Amino acid sequence: MNGSQAIAEILKREDVEQVFCFPFTPIIEALAEAGIRPIVARQERVAENMADGFSRTTSGQRIGAITVQQAAGAENAFSGIAHAWTDSSPVLFLPGHPGRDSVGVRPTFDAVKHFAATTKWADMIPSAAAVAQRMRRAFTLLRSGRPGPVMLEVPVDVAREALTDPLDYAPVTALRASGDPAAIDDAVRLLAAAERPMIWAGQGVLYAQGSNELTELAELLGAPVMTTLLAKSAFNERHPLALGVGSYASTEMARDYLQHCDAIFAIGASLSKTIFAPDIPAGKRIVHATIDPCDLNKDYSADVAILGDAKLILQQMVDRMHDELGGEASAKRQDAERHVASIRESWQARWQPKLTSDEVPLNPYRVIGDFMRMIDPASTIVTHDSGNPRDQLVPLYESVTPRGYIGWGHSTQLGFSLGAAMGAKLAAPEKLVVNFMGDAAFGMVGMDVETAVREQIPILTLLLNNSAMGNYEQHIPKACERYGTKFLSGNYSEVARGLGAHSKRVEQPSEIVPALEQAIRATRDGKPALLEFITREEPDMAID
């Protein structure tokens, strides 16, 4: 057994069934011989986005892996790994290297040095004998602590080098820690004493698979739940205590209850101040539970700080809350549900005219409205792209099951949704997987529709084509007006058809549902589909 065969065998033992790649790489032949499916994208970033979407859909229970060639491949791969880093997504990155004799010799690209800032750990496998040790550490980091990418560079001579001893490797198990019992007690007393507590749920709940415990605590405490953009789907958004998402575009329920509450329990969230998270008003008492100590007391000072796994902490809170609350929980929950229901009713009434609009060019909200009315969210995975599709879809689409929606956004790289959807479909082939994207995003990655066709990954892409790059006029109005930097053109359904996908261009409101029905049937028959909706620019968004 040589180094590349050892890597392939370890990946098999770690339940890796496919590796996303852009050939050639030092390990691709060994992967194929071991029965691991190489899935070749048309660019490195999309291959990484596929691995990223795969890992997110499985909540890191199965790891998406990528391999690319040395030098140019590793250089091109930087953006996809940076995206996984900023969004805390666990992917294994295995780039090639020209050989140990070239370490530190220009012009050899030093991937370890350059990726050290965008991975949990970046290293080179120094010998075939070290493969098991390095891979063991990599999977330990991938499965434990704050999620994030790990990079191991594979020199070509290490890939060819023979192992002198039999391979000694057992799959790595995740390491989890519960919260300090004293901190749990303090948190429970603070929240139980609050008149109007709310829960701020981050994606740590999804990775810990703690949605059931989150729901139990919310009902017990009578605390409405807001999810972050990355955590959307961690809490059933049709639950009476659901506030929906708090992000750049937020529901009115989330904005209202941030003002209305007197205490916040943030669980599995970093509480970072970004444009994709609402500000916490002054005067709120805060309990902050996270797996990463770097999050604590960073942008907000916590009255109680808890370090540990979200699922375990939530269960500790539930167990302790039963003793603390006595018979008070029911009335508090009823008051909270009534308040949220009143806000939700007016919120939904506000958007209903747009969701049913007969405007031509199409209102993008009409496309979203018809889509929501005809699909079952429990058997669907939806994701968005950057810009207008994200801001129009995220607040209004109601996710009902964990990972039924893949929210993302700390890195807003246009085009991520296409690869993410393909990875999600491979992780959950029984689901209808849909990505909403704009024409600018398609311009970044559209040729990888052919990847979905060639690799038989039947996703559904809904392209909202308003012939413009939305939101940029807010930042560069003179350039947009004088030099036309905002405007785009193209017939993208023709591009998709030329790449082998089922496609249709939709221009009339009456055409939306039939086109969706045909496209969904195509995906069920195993064929990727793209629908191009010719829409107007829609400036009205749920942005405060």
Secondary structure as GFF3:
##gff-version 3
##sequence-region A 1 544
A	DSSP	alpha_helix	3	13	.	.	.	ID=ss1
A	DSSP	beta_strand	18	22	.	.	.	ID=ss2
A	DSSP	alpha_helix	28	33	.	.	.	ID=ss3
A	DSSP	beta_strand	37	40	.	.	.	ID=ss4
A	DSSP	alpha_helix	44	57	.	.	.	ID=ss5
A	DSSP	beta_strand	64	68	.	.	.	ID=ss6
A	DSSP	alpha_helix	72	76	.	.	.	ID=ss7
A	DSSP	alpha_helix	78	86	.	.	.	ID=ss8
A	DSSP	beta_strand	91	97	.	.	.	ID=ss9
A	DSSP	three_ten_helix	100	102	.	.	.	ID=ss10
A	DSSP	alpha_helix	111	115	.	.	.	ID=ss11
A	DSSP	three_ten_helix	116	118	.	.	.	ID=ss12
A	DSSP	beta_strand	121	124	.	.	.	ID=ss13
A	DSSP	three_ten_helix	128	130	.	.	.	ID=ss14
A	DSSP	alpha_helix	131	143	.	.	.	ID=ss15
A	DSSP	beta_strand	150	155	.	.	.	ID=ss16
A	DSSP	alpha_helix	156	160	.	.	.	ID=ss17
A	DSSP	alpha_helix	181	193	.	.	.	ID=ss18
A	DSSP	beta_strand	197	201	.	.	.	ID=ss19
A	DSSP	alpha_helix	204	208	.	.	.	ID=ss20
A	DSSP	alpha_helix	211	221	.	.	.	ID=ss21
A	DSSP	beta_strand	225	227	.	.	.	ID=ss22
A	DSSP	beta_strand	242	245	.	.	.	ID=ss23
A	DSSP	alpha_helix	252	260	.	.	.	ID=ss24
A	DSSP	beta_strand	263	267	.	.	.	ID=ss25
A	DSSP	beta_strand	285	290	.	.	.	ID=ss26
A	DSSP	three_ten_helix	293	295	.	.	.	ID=ss27
A	DSSP	beta_strand	304	307	.	.	.	ID=ss28
A	DSSP	alpha_helix	310	325	.	.	.	ID=ss29
A	DSSP	alpha_helix	329	355	.	.	.	ID=ss30
A	DSSP	alpha_helix	364	374	.	.	.	ID=ss31
A	DSSP	three_ten_helix	377	379	.	.	.	ID=ss32
A	DSSP	beta_strand	380	384	.	.	.	ID=ss33
A	DSSP	alpha_helix	388	393	.	.	.	ID=ss34
A	DSSP	beta_strand	405	406	.	.	.	ID=ss35
A	DSSP	alpha_helix	416	427	.	.	.	ID=ss36
A	DSSP	beta_strand	432	438	.	.	.	ID=ss37
A	DSSP	alpha_helix	439	445	.	.	.	ID=ss38
A	DSSP	three_ten_helix	446	448	.	.	.	ID=ss39
A	DSSP	alpha_helix	449	454	.	.	.	ID=ss40
A	DSSP	beta_strand	460	465	.	.	.	ID=ss41
A	DSSP	three_ten_helix	472	474	.	.	.	ID=ss42
A	DSSP	alpha_helix	477	483	.	.	.	ID=ss43
A	DSSP	alpha_helix	492	498	.	.	.	ID=ss44
A	DSSP	beta_strand	502	506	.	.	.	ID=ss45
A	DSSP	three_ten_helix	509	511	.	.	.	ID=ss46
A	DSSP	alpha_helix	512	524	.	.	.	ID=ss47
A	DSSP	beta_strand	529	534	.	.	.	ID=ss48
###
